[in-house]
Amino acid sequence: MVEGANIPLTYGAEKYLHEHGVVCVPDFIANAGAVICSSLEYRGGAEGQVLTQILGVIEEKVRRNTERVLEESAAQKILPREAAMRLALARLEQAMSFKRWSIY
């Protein structure tokens, strides 16, 4: 099951489904395409490029992140949302290490 943008399941519902074999892809993983697109446009991509070049980048990133989250969820026997949060926090910590925030 893929959650809608900004409409996640409750923790209890997600846990229940997980325990009954239903895989739930967290909303912020499945619906990251708009954020990726905005980031690419911010870096200089023209709006018209979205339908040609950038769309492939978005598809690849969403697919790779979804696969990574589901693999980690299965390996660690945790909810996909927990695996996604770990991935997000690791990336945030890495990004912050490149800026002055690394002193905190």
Order of alpha helices (4+ residues) and beta strands (2+ residues): alpha-alpha-alpha-alpha-alpha
